[in-house]
């Protein structure tokens, strides 16, 4: 949590980190759906994040039909994402 997203863990595949609105994060954290972790990290972002990262934001519909957003953050923008993070909190599922 302390250091934020780790670019070294995103050098394979599409070289992107994925984050989303809280309802999207809950979808991925749900052991019956995503199977990634038993919880998720809640990111509080600095003003300006939405504008600066708008090109990486995509609509996402959760398994329960809710609308949300997902950000596909390219490897070269992960450090900037971390700079704009004000606070990180682990939310247990």
N, C-alpha and C positions, 0 to 999 in steps of 0.2 A: 504493500500500500504506500509506503513512504516515498518511493521513487517514482511512482506512477507506472504508466505503460512502459514495458521494456522492449526497445526496438530489436534487440537480439532475438527475441522469441517470435518475430514476425518476418524473418528473412526468407522463409520457405513459402511455398504456395503463391498466393496473389500479393504477398508482401504488404498486407494491410492489417490493421487492428480494427475491431468492430466494437462500437459502443451504441447505446440506444437510449430512448426515453425509458423511464422506470418500468412501464408496462412491458416493453420489449425485453428489458433485462430480466424481469420476472419470468418471462416465457423461456428464455435460455437457461435460467437458473433452476427451473422446475425439473426435478429428477425424472419425471414422466415424459418430459418433452425434449429438453436440451441435453441434459446429462453432462454439462461442462463442470460445474462446481455445485456445492451445496449452499449457494448464495450468490451475491453479486456485489460489485463495488459501485457505490453511488458517488458520482462526481459532481461537485459544485463548481461551476465554471465562472470565470471572470466575465464581466461585460465585454461584449465584442466577439465572444466565441461564436455565437450564432451567425454573425455576418462573415467572419473570417473562414468559417468551416462550412458555409452554406453549400458550396459545390460538392461536398462529400456527403450530404444528407439525402436520404431516400425514404419514401413512405414505406411503412411496414404494417401489416395487419397481423395481430396476435392470433393465437389459436382460439381465443374466445371471441374474436371478431372486433376487438378494439383497434382503433387507429393509433399509430405511433410513428416514430422515426428511428432510423438506424443510420449511423455515420460509419462510412468505410474510410478509415484514416490511412492514407498511404504512409509507407515506411519513412519517407523523408519529412513527414509532418508530425510524427509521433512526439518528437522533442518539443515542438511548438504546442501541441495539445497539453503536454505535461506542464509547460510554462503557464498556460492559461487555467490550469486547475487550481482552485482556491482551497478545496478540501476533498478528501477521499474518505469514505466510510464503508466498512464491510457490513452488508445486510445479509444476515443468515436466513436461509429459506425456511 
